[in-house]
Amino acid sequence: MVQAPAIELIGIDKKFGPVHANKNINLTVSKGSIHGIIGENGAGKSTLMSILYGFYQADQGSIKVGGETITIKDSQAAIAAGIGMVHQHFMLVENFTVLENIMLGAEGGALLARGTDAARASLKQLEKDYGLDVDPDAVIEELAVGLQQRVEILKALYRGADILILDEPTGVLTPAEADHLFKILGVLRDQGKTVILITHKLREIMAITDTVSVMRRGEIVATRKTAETTVEELAELMVGRRVLLRVDKKPAQPGEVLLSVRNLTVKDNRGVTMVDDVSFDIRAGEIVGIAGVAGNGQSELLEAITGIRKPVSGEILLEGQKVSGLDPAMLRRLGIGHIPEDRHHMGLVLPFEESQNAILGYHRDQRYGKGPFLDPVAIRAAAEVEIAKYDIRPPNARLKTANFSGGNQQKIVVAREIERNPKMLVIGQPTRGVDIGAIEFIHRRIVETRDAGKALLLVSVELDEIRALSDRILVMFAGRIVGEKPSDATEQTLGLMMAGIAA
């Protein structure tokens, strides 16, 4: 007897106004397998999984689970059908214990003590079966990110999930934590569970999946046995053309020190020290990367250097001149450009036209007007030059920035900062939420900026990106620089340092 697939999506179609997010999608996921779904930003991956998990309803099409056609009207219906989802941003109550989070919404009746005892026993068995060891009485906010992710997986299994959807599960993990997650997923598969893995990291697809489906512009354009494909083929299927998967750059030619950070200490809004007595130099003509798991002080360091956050102590020098404590506008005039980590909150005003965003922070430049009056014609003309040079699509300077894709929004920010010819460029997460084609373009522009004799400071949670772009790598852990390594340092070496283990 032929075993029914775990999931069948048949003719799934979904529109949001004029946007056709999913187009007549047919997808079969075999029971007891790890099935990867990859695609560019905006390809429709998240929409498709949101339909499967009941967040959205398809306009057309049907869903089969274990061979039975079902209607998934909300997440409760998905859970009842044995489908669990581990979100990219964890859905945990931070001041609750592990056990309380796992029970939340499934307390087992009015007698909480009885439900707690049953939940504790069930949790202990799940941990034993799947190698998901975690202290049930630990408070979530005190756990490492990798352990929090285990709690999310346990929460889904506790609710009876036979099918697990994981959305970009390694974005906040160290390499060692990611490898441990892959081992857990392998155990789940071997125990008969089905895993659907959404990721943009081709290395992960090749490492852990059995089958991979590629989405492009709302459609599934190919499904391959992972063992029968290559990274190069998958990249080409995602983008629709050949993609350079490596960063092509010559050795750096460092010059004079441009930026010096001396004994810098920075606190966050809660008064917690996030940057602790940090010192380093960056020279003209080099890219210095900072590797570290998110939340170890990288963001606060960038904010201090760009004038967004005032340091508690220490100093920042640009060409020997003290600039710490100056506001962002003054720092821009002195030659510090900034590509922020979050383009939506700090890089762009989404309701503004593309041309208006193209001059943000530089709008007082006399090229764009006289006195208090801006010249819209000059602003649009300058924007059109950048649109052409950076291949921003659609090539429309009057279009609202919210209507561009994530990759093209990022290109607007990158163009604005690089084209102002800064002495020093501070870059946070340059390709976050950006598709492969735009990643290739942005990386090339960053290297060209280095080769033009600029100093660059790069922060990224993507270790592959740090290793590919950087000439030197500083590793941050718990607010301190714990070491410096050359760009050819292994992922394992950097991963140990990122976890606070000397290497």
C-alpha positions in Angstrom: 0.0 0.0 0.0 1.4 3.4 -1.0 1.7 5.8 1.8 -0.1 9.1 1.4 2.0 12.3 1.4 2.2 14.3 4.6 1.1 17.4 2.7 -0.5 18.1 -0.7 -1.2 21.6 -1.8 -3.3 21.6 -4.9 -3.9 24.6 -7.1 -3.2 27.1 -4.3 -3.8 30.7 -5.5 -3.7 33.9 -3.4 -3.9 37.6 -4.3 -3.5 40.7 -2.2 -5.1 43.4 -4.3 -3.0 43.6 -7.5 -0.2 41.4 -6.0 -0.4 37.8 -7.1 1.5 36.2 -4.2 0.8 32.5 -5.0 -0.1 31.3 -8.5 -1.7 27.9 -8.9 0.8 26.1 -6.7 1.0 22.4 -6.5 3.3 20.9 -3.9 3.7 17.5 -2.4 5.7 16.8 0.8 6.5 13.2 1.6 5.9 11.9 5.1 9.1 11.5 7.2 11.2 13.9 5.1 12.8 17.3 5.3 11.5 19.4 2.5 13.2 22.8 1.8 11.5 25.8 0.2 13.7 28.5 -1.1 13.2 31.6 -3.2 14.0 35.3 -3.5 12.5 37.9 -1.2 8.9 38.2 -2.2 8.7 34.9 -4.1 5.7 33.8 -2.0 7.2 31.3 0.4 5.9 32.9 3.6 2.4 33.4 2.1 2.2 29.8 1.1 3.2 28.6 4.6 0.8 31.1 6.2 -2.0 29.5 4.1 -0.9 26.0 5.3 -0.8 27.2 9.0 -4.2 29.0 8.7 -3.0 32.6 8.9 -4.4 33.3 5.4 -7.1 31.6 3.4 -6.3 30.7 -0.2 -8.6 32.2 -2.9 -8.5 28.9 -4.8 -7.2 25.4 -4.3 -7.2 22.7 -1.6 -5.0 21.2 1.1 -4.6 17.5 1.9 -3.0 16.3 5.1 -2.3 12.5 5.1 -4.4 12.1 2.0 -7.5 13.7 3.5 -8.8 17.1 2.2 -9.2 19.5 5.1 -10.0 23.2 5.6 -7.5 25.1 7.7 -9.4 28.3 8.8 -7.0 29.3 11.5 -3.9 28.2 13.4 -6.0 26.1 15.9 -7.3 24.1 12.9 -3.7 23.6 11.7 -2.6 22.4 15.2 -5.6 20.0 15.3 -4.5 18.7 11.9 -1.0 18.0 13.4 0.8 21.0 11.9 3.1 23.1 14.0 5.1 26.2 13.1 8.3 27.6 14.6 8.4 31.2 13.7 11.6 33.2 12.8 10.8 35.5 15.8 10.0 33.3 18.7 6.5 33.4 20.2 7.5 32.9 23.8 6.6 34.8 27.0 10.0 35.8 28.2 9.3 35.9 32.0 7.5 32.5 32.0 9.3 29.2 32.5 9.9 26.7 29.8 7.1 24.5 31.2 4.6 27.5 31.4 5.3 28.4 27.8 4.8 24.9 26.6 1.5 24.6 28.5 0.2 28.0 27.5 -3.1 27.6 25.7 -3.1 23.8 26.5 -3.3 23.9 30.3 -5.4 20.7 30.6 -8.4 22.1 32.5 -9.2 24.1 35.6 -7.0 22.0 37.9 -3.7 23.5 36.9 -1.5 21.4 39.2 -2.8 18.2 37.6 -2.2 19.6 34.1 1.3 20.8 35.2 2.2 17.3 36.4 1.0 15.7 33.1 2.8 18.4 31.1 6.1 17.8 33.0 5.9 14.1 32.3 5.1 14.6 28.7 7.9 17.1 28.3 10.4 14.7 29.8 9.4 12.0 27.4 9.6 14.4 24.4 13.1 15.5 25.5 14.2 11.9 25.7 12.7 10.9 22.3 14.1 13.8 20.3 17.3 14.9 22.1 15.7 18.3 23.0 17.1 18.7 26.5 16.1 21.9 28.3 15.4 22.7 32.0 11.6 22.9 32.3 11.9 25.3 35.2 14.3 27.7 33.5 12.9 31.2 32.7 12.9 31.9 28.9 14.8 35.2 29.1 17.7 33.5 30.8 18.1 30.9 28.1 20.4 31.1 25.1 18.7 31.6 21.8 19.4 28.1 20.7 17.6 26.7 23.8 14.7 29.1 23.2 14.3 27.6 19.7 14.2 24.1 21.3 11.3 25.3 23.5 9.4 26.4 20.3 9.9 22.9 18.8 8.9 21.2 22.0 5.8 23.4 22.2 4.8 22.2 18.8 5.5 18.6 19.5 3.6 18.8 22.8 0.5 19.9 20.9 0.8 16.8 18.7 2.6 18.1 15.6 3.6 15.5 13.1 4.4 18.2 10.5 6.8 21.1 11.6 7.2 24.3 9.5 10.4 26.2 10.4 10.8 29.7 9.0 14.4 30.9 8.7 15.4 28.9 11.8 19.1 29.7 11.9 19.0 33.5 11.5 19.8 34.0 15.2 22.0 31.0 15.9 25.7 30.5 16.0 27.2 27.9 13.6 27.4 25.4 16.4 23.8 26.0 17.4 22.7 25.7 13.8 24.6 22.3 13.4 22.9 21.1 16.6 19.5 22.1 15.2 20.2 20.1 12.1 20.9 17.1 14.2 17.6 17.6 16.0 15.7 17.9 12.7 17.4 14.7 11.5 16.2 12.9 14.6 12.7 14.2 14.1 12.7 12.9 10.5 14.0 9.5 11.6 11.2 9.3 14.1 8.7 9.8 11.3 8.0 13.5 11.6 7.9 15.7 8.5 9.8 19.0 8.4 9.2 21.9 6.0 12.2 24.3 6.1 12.0 27.8 4.7 15.4 29.4 4.3 17.4 31.6 1.9 20.7 29.8 2.9 21.6 27.4 0.2 24.3 25.7 2.3 21.6 24.7 4.8 19.4 23.3 2.0 22.2 21.1 0.8 23.2 20.1 4.4 19.9 18.9 5.8 17.0 18.6 3.2 15.9 15.5 1.3 14.0 17.5 -1.3 13.9 21.2 -2.3 11.3 23.3 -4.1 12.2 26.6 -5.6 9.8 29.5 -5.8 10.0 32.5 -8.1 7.5 35.2 -8.5 4.7 33.3 -6.7 5.2 30.0 -8.6 7.1 26.8 -7.9 9.5 26.6 -10.8 11.3 23.4 -9.8 11.4 20.6 -7.3 14.6 18.6 -7.0 16.0 15.7 -4.9 18.7 17.5 -2.9 21.3 14.9 -3.7 20.7 15.5 -7.4 21.2 19.3 -7.5 23.8 21.9 -6.8 24.0 25.2 -5.1 24.7 26.8 -8.5 21.6 25.3 -10.1 19.4 26.3 -7.2 20.7 29.9 -7.3 20.0 30.1 -11.0 16.5 28.7 -10.6 15.8 31.2 -7.8 16.9 34.3 -9.8 16.3 33.2 -13.4 20.0 33.8 -14.4 23.4 32.7 -13.5 24.6 34.2 -10.1 28.1 34.7 -8.8 28.0 33.0 -5.4 31.4 34.2 -4.2 32.7 37.7 -3.5 35.3 38.5 -6.2 37.9 40.8 -4.5 41.6 41.5 -4.6 43.7 41.6 -1.4 43.2 44.9 0.6 45.7 47.7 0.4 45.3 49.3 3.8 46.4 52.9 4.2 46.3 55.4 7.1 44.0 54.8 10.2 40.8 56.6 9.5 38.6 55.6 12.4 39.8 54.9 16.0 37.6 53.6 18.8 39.2 53.9 22.2 37.8 52.2 25.4 34.2 52.8 24.3 31.4 51.9 26.7 27.8 52.2 25.6 24.5 51.4 27.4 21.1 50.6 26.0 17.8 52.3 26.8 17.5 50.2 30.0 20.9 51.2 31.3 22.4 47.8 30.6 26.1 48.0 29.4 26.1 46.6 25.8 29.5 47.8 24.6 32.1 47.2 27.3 35.5 49.0 27.0 35.9 48.3 23.2 39.0 49.5 21.2 40.0 49.0 17.5 41.2 50.9 14.4 40.0 50.8 10.8 42.3 51.9 8.0 41.5 53.4 4.6 41.1 50.7 2.0 40.0 47.9 4.3 36.7 46.2 5.4 36.7 45.3 9.1 33.9 42.9 9.9 32.3 42.3 13.3 31.0 38.8 13.8 28.7 37.9 16.7 25.3 36.5 17.5 22.7 39.3 17.5 22.3 41.1 20.8 26.0 41.1 21.8 26.5 44.8 21.4 27.0 45.2 17.7 23.9 47.4 17.2 24.8 49.7 20.0 28.4 50.0 18.7 27.1 51.1 15.3 24.7 53.6 16.9 27.5 55.2 18.9 29.8 55.5 15.9 27.1 57.1 13.8 25.9 59.5 16.5 22.5 57.8 17.2 23.5 56.8 20.8 25.7 58.7 23.1 28.6 56.7 24.6 29.0 56.5 28.4 32.8 56.7 28.2 35.7 56.4 25.8 36.1 58.2 22.5 35.7 57.9 18.7 38.3 59.6 16.5 37.9 60.3 12.7 41.3 61.1 11.2 42.5 61.9 14.7 39.7 64.3 15.4 37.3 63.4 18.3 33.8 62.9 17.0 32.1 60.9 19.8 28.9 62.6 20.9 28.3 64.5 17.7 24.9 64.2 16.1 24.3 62.1 12.9 24.0 65.2 10.7 27.4 66.6 11.7 29.0 63.1 11.3 27.6 62.9 7.8 29.2 66.2 7.0 32.5 65.0 8.3 32.4 62.0 6.1 30.8 59.1 8.0 28.1 57.3 5.9 25.7 54.9 7.4 23.7 52.0 6.0 21.5 51.1 9.0 20.6 47.6 10.2 16.9 48.1 9.7 16.0 50.0 6.5 12.4 50.4 7.4 12.9 51.9 10.8 16.1 53.9 10.3 16.9 54.0 6.6 13.7 55.0 4.7 10.4 56.8 5.1 8.2 54.3 3.2 5.4 56.7 2.2 7.9 59.1 0.6 8.8 58.9 -3.1 12.0 57.1 -4.1 13.6 60.5 -5.0 12.8 61.9 -1.5 14.4 58.9 0.2 17.4 59.2 -2.0 18.4 62.5 -0.3 17.4 61.7 3.3 20.1 63.0 5.6 21.7 65.0 2.8 18.7 67.2 2.0 20.4 70.4 3.1 23.0 69.9 0.4 22.9 73.0 -1.9 22.6 70.8 -4.9 19.0 70.1 -4.0 17.8 73.6 -3.4 18.5 77.0 -2.0 17.9 78.1 1.6 14.8 76.4 3.0 13.4 75.5 -0.4 14.0 72.2 -2.1 14.2 71.8 -5.8 12.1 68.7 -6.8 13.4 68.7 -10.4 17.0 68.6 -9.2 16.2 65.9 -6.6 14.5 63.7 -9.2 17.3 64.2 -11.7 19.9 63.1 -9.1 17.7 60.1 -8.1 17.3 59.0 -11.7 21.1 58.8 -12.0 21.3 56.5 -8.9 18.4 54.4 -10.2 20.3 53.7 -13.4 23.6 53.1 -11.7 22.3 50.8 -9.1 19.7 49.0 -11.3 16.8 50.0 -9.0 13.5 48.5 -10.2 11.1 49.7 -11.3 13.1 52.7 -12.5 10.6 55.3 -11.2 11.8 58.1 -9.0 8.2 59.2 -8.3 7.1 55.8 -7.0 6.4 55.5 -3.2 9.2 53.6 -1.6 6.8 51.2 0.1 6.0 49.8 -3.4 9.6 48.6 -4.1 10.7 45.1 -3.1 13.0 44.6 -0.1 16.1 44.3 -2.3 15.4 47.4 -4.3 14.6 49.3 -1.0 18.0 48.3 0.2 19.6 49.4 -3.1 18.1 52.9 -2.5 19.8 53.1 0.9 23.1 51.7 -0.4 23.1 54.1 -3.4 22.4 57.1 -1.1 25.2 56.4 1.2 27.9 55.3 -1.2 27.3 58.0 -3.8 28.0 60.7 -1.2 31.6 59.6 -1.3 32.1 59.1 2.5 35.5 58.6 4.1 34.1 56.0 6.4 31.1 53.8 5.7 29.4 52.0 8.6 27.3 49.1 7.3 24.7 47.1 9.3 23.2 43.9 7.9 23.7 45.0 4.2 21.7 42.1 2.7 19.1 41.3 5.4 15.9 40.2 3.7 17.5 40.7 0.3 17.4 38.1 -2.6 20.4 36.5 -4.2 20.6 38.8 -7.2 20.6 42.0 -5.1 23.1 40.4 -2.6 25.5 39.9 -5.5 25.1 43.5 -6.6 25.4 45.1 -3.1 28.5 43.0 -2.3 30.2 44.2 -5.5 29.5 47.9 -4.5 30.9 47.4 -1.0 34.1 46.0 -2.4 34.3 48.8 -5.0 34.0 51.3 -2.1 36.9 49.7 -0.3 39.0 49.7 -3.4 38.3 53.5 -3.7 40.3 53.9 -0.5 37.4 54.2 2.0 37.3 52.6 5.4 34.4 50.2 6.0 33.0 48.7 9.2 30.6 45.8 8.6 28.2 44.1 10.9 26.2 41.1 9.8 24.6 38.1 11.4 25.5 36.1 8.2 28.8 34.6 9.0 29.4 33.7 5.4 28.9 37.3 4.5 31.4 38.5 7.1 34.0 36.0 6.0 33.5 36.8 2.3 33.6 40.6 2.5 36.0 41.3 5.5 39.7 41.8 5.3 39.9 41.4 9.1 37.3 40.0 11.5 36.6 41.2 15.1 34.5 38.9 17.2 32.0 40.3 19.8 30.6 38.5 22.7 28.8 40.0 25.7 29.7 43.5 24.6 33.5 42.9 24.3 35.9 42.3 21.4 37.1 38.8 22.3 39.5 38.4 19.4 40.6 39.3 15.9 41.0 36.8 13.1 41.9 37.0 9.4 39.2 36.6 6.8 40.2 33.0 6.1 39.4 31.9 9.7 37.1 28.9 9.7 33.5 29.0 10.5 34.1 26.7 13.5 36.8 29.0 14.9 34.6 32.0 14.7 31.6 30.2 16.0 33.4 29.1 19.1 34.5 32.7 19.7 30.9 34.0 19.1 29.8 31.6 21.8 32.3 33.0 24.3 34.7 30.1 24.0 38.3 31.1 23.2 39.7 29.9 19.9 
